[in-house]
Amino acid sequence: MNQAVFNKAFIDGRIYDVIDQKDFGFVSYHGDALAVNVGNYILPVRNSSQITKPGIYFNGVFYNLVMPRDELEALEYSTVHLAYFVSASTFKDVVAAKEKLEKDEFNHLVSSTNIFTPVIDPVNDKALILGLKMAVTDKQCDINRYAEKFGPDFNNDRRKFNGNDITAAKYASISSNLDIRTTLIIEDMHPGVANPMGKRIILTWVGDGEHDSMYEDFYRHSIKGMPILNDNGIVKSNDGQIVTAETIDGLEINYF
């Protein structure tokens, strides 16, 4: 059975499948993010009876159309955000539609001056929450812009930044929603351990499922010759070169 193709739009911080108003009520839809093209606007179908913003609200068997109420909402819900997948007839057309969605999402995530900066406690913060706080601080982002990616758990997840610890599962979930990649490097504690592995194991923990192997290969190449400190303050690289410990800070890894 062929999967239905919909036009799409990035509205309200998430991607919606979009249908024409004339098709509303007649299209079999099994997703959770449907919007309707009404005139010059794209109105998300709201699974709520409480009217808070433009959209289509159900009230029993009837529904209410709530149109944009000011210029800002008119722009946010405008059909200029439509990415046309239904009419795409070539691979180039599909790529252009995908790039349209990506551009709108990027603009949404960076178009705010309300920067979220979690409080870092270098003494009491455990490694996972410390790393997450540092990453979010460096992103210089408005975390509220990511709320739709978190869903109903957003407020609870945001409160995790007030603590000093976090579970591995929650770390992975929050990192993924914030587009933060995490790669594991597993290696011997030091060169003198019993039963050494003798190598570094590099695995993607939080990734996008598309570019993970590329990043893993890059990291393997980048740290292939990185030295390991021994108990005498001397480091020995994988290629056998001996360097002094002071050289460590001078090592340079070029990221793309």
C-alpha positions in Angstrom: 0.0 0.0 0.0 1.4 3.4 -1.0 1.9 5.9 1.8 -0.1 9.1 1.3 2.0 12.2 0.4 1.2 15.5 2.0 2.5 19.0 1.6 4.2 20.1 4.8 4.9 23.2 6.8 6.9 24.2 9.8 4.5 25.9 12.1 4.3 26.3 15.9 7.8 24.8 16.3 7.0 21.5 14.5 6.4 20.1 11.1 2.8 19.5 10.0 1.2 17.6 7.2 -1.0 20.0 5.3 -4.2 19.3 3.4 -6.6 21.7 1.6 -9.7 22.8 3.3 -11.9 21.1 0.8 -10.3 17.8 1.8 -10.7 18.2 5.5 -12.9 15.5 6.9 -12.5 13.3 3.8 -8.8 12.4 4.1 -7.8 9.4 6.2 -5.0 10.6 8.4 -3.1 8.5 10.9 -0.4 11.0 12.0 -0.5 13.4 15.0 0.4 16.7 13.2 -2.3 17.7 10.7 -2.9 21.2 9.5 -5.4 22.7 7.0 -4.7 25.2 4.3 -7.5 27.8 4.7 -7.2 30.7 2.4 -3.8 32.3 2.9 -3.1 30.5 6.2 -2.1 27.2 7.6 -4.2 26.2 10.6 -3.0 23.3 12.8 -5.7 20.9 14.0 -5.7 21.3 17.8 -6.6 18.3 20.0 -8.0 20.7 22.6 -11.1 22.7 23.3 -9.2 25.5 24.9 -8.5 28.2 22.3 -5.0 29.7 22.8 -3.8 30.4 19.2 -4.8 30.1 15.6 -6.0 26.7 14.5 -8.9 24.3 14.2 -10.6 23.4 17.5 -13.1 20.6 17.8 -16.2 21.0 20.0 -18.0 17.7 19.9 -19.0 17.1 16.3 -18.4 20.7 15.3 -15.1 22.6 15.0 -14.1 26.3 15.3 -11.8 28.0 12.9 -9.6 30.5 14.7 -7.8 32.7 12.3 -4.6 34.8 12.9 -5.5 37.8 15.1 -2.6 40.1 14.4 0.3 40.7 11.9 2.7 38.5 13.8 0.3 35.6 13.8 -0.6 36.3 10.2 3.1 35.9 9.3 3.7 32.8 11.5 0.7 30.9 10.0 1.1 32.2 6.4 1.1 29.8 3.4 4.7 31.1 2.7 5.7 28.2 5.0 4.3 25.6 2.7 6.7 23.0 1.3 5.2 21.4 -1.8 5.8 17.7 -1.8 2.5 16.7 -3.5 3.4 18.5 -6.8 7.1 17.5 -6.7 7.8 15.7 -9.9 11.6 15.5 -9.8 14.2 14.7 -7.2 15.3 18.3 -7.3 11.8 19.4 -6.4 11.8 17.0 -3.3 15.2 18.4 -2.2 13.9 21.9 -2.5 10.9 21.1 -0.4 13.0 19.5 2.3 15.4 22.5 2.3 12.4 24.8 2.7 11.4 22.9 5.9 14.9 22.9 7.3 15.3 26.6 6.6 12.1 27.5 8.4 13.0 25.3 11.4 16.5 26.9 11.6 15.0 30.4 11.5 12.5 29.5 14.2 15.2 28.1 16.5 17.6 31.1 16.2 15.1 33.9 16.1 15.0 34.8 19.8 17.1 36.8 22.2 15.7 35.0 25.2 18.7 32.9 26.0 18.4 30.0 28.4 21.5 29.6 30.6 21.3 26.8 33.2 23.2 27.2 36.4 26.4 25.1 36.4 27.6 23.7 39.7 31.1 22.3 38.9 31.4 20.7 42.4 28.1 18.9 42.7 26.9 18.4 39.1 27.4 14.8 37.9 29.1 14.3 34.6 26.0 13.8 32.5 24.1 16.9 33.7 27.3 19.0 33.8 28.0 18.1 30.1 24.4 18.8 29.2 24.4 22.2 31.0 27.6 23.2 29.3 26.3 22.2 25.9 23.1 24.2 26.3 25.0 27.2 27.6 27.3 27.2 24.5 24.2 26.8 22.2 23.0 30.3 23.4 19.5 29.3 22.5 15.9 29.9 23.7 15.0 26.5 24.9 11.3 27.4 24.7 11.7 27.3 20.9 12.2 23.6 21.2 9.1 23.0 23.3 7.2 21.2 20.5 10.0 18.7 20.0 9.7 17.8 23.7 5.9 17.5 23.7 3.9 17.4 26.9 7.1 16.6 28.9 8.7 19.9 28.1 8.2 21.7 31.5 9.3 18.6 33.5 12.3 18.1 31.3 13.3 21.8 31.6 13.3 21.4 35.4 16.0 18.7 35.1 18.5 21.6 34.5 17.8 22.7 38.1 19.3 19.5 39.5 22.7 18.0 39.9 22.1 14.6 38.3 20.1 13.0 35.4 19.4 9.5 34.2 21.1 8.3 31.1 17.7 7.8 29.4 16.6 11.3 30.2 19.9 12.8 29.1 19.6 11.0 25.7 16.0 12.2 25.3 16.8 15.9 26.1 20.0 15.9 24.0 18.1 14.5 21.0 15.4 17.1 21.3 18.0 19.9 21.5 20.0 18.5 18.5 23.0 17.7 20.6 25.1 14.7 19.4 26.8 12.6 22.0 29.6 10.1 21.1 31.1 7.6 23.5 34.8 6.9 23.7 35.7 3.8 25.7 39.3 3.0 26.4 41.7 1.6 29.0 41.8 3.6 32.3 45.6 4.0 31.8 48.3 2.1 29.9 49.2 0.0 32.9 45.9 -1.7 33.6 45.6 -5.5 33.7 44.0 -7.1 30.6 44.1 -3.9 28.5 41.8 -3.5 25.5 44.7 -1.8 23.7 42.4 0.4 21.6 39.6 3.0 21.7 36.0 2.1 21.1 34.0 4.9 19.5 30.2 4.7 19.4 27.3 7.1 18.8 25.1 7.4 21.8 22.8 10.2 20.7 22.8 10.8 17.0 20.5 11.4 14.0 20.6 7.9 12.6 21.8 9.4 9.3 25.3 10.8 9.7 26.4 8.7 12.7 28.9 6.5 10.9 30.5 9.6 9.3 31.0 11.2 12.6 32.4 8.0 14.2 34.9 7.7 11.3 35.9 11.3 11.7 36.5 10.9 15.4 38.5 7.7 14.9 40.7 9.6 12.4 41.1 12.7 14.6 42.2 10.9 17.7 44.2 8.1 16.1 47.5 9.6 17.0 46.5 11.3 20.3 48.9 10.5 23.1 48.1 8.7 26.3 49.6 9.9 29.6 51.5 7.4 31.7 52.5 7.5 35.4 55.8 9.3 34.6 54.2 12.3 33.0 55.2 11.2 29.6 52.8 10.6 26.8 53.2 8.1 24.0 51.1 8.4 20.8 49.8 5.4 18.9 52.5 5.9 16.3 55.3 5.5 18.9 56.3 9.1 19.1 57.3 10.3 22.6 56.4 13.8 23.7 56.3 15.7 26.9 53.2 16.2 28.9 53.3 20.0 28.3 52.7 19.3 24.6 49.2 18.0 25.3 47.6 21.5 25.4 49.2 22.2 22.1 47.5 19.3 20.3 45.1 20.6 17.6 42.2 18.7 16.1 40.5 20.2 13.1 36.8 19.8 13.1 34.7 20.2 10.0 
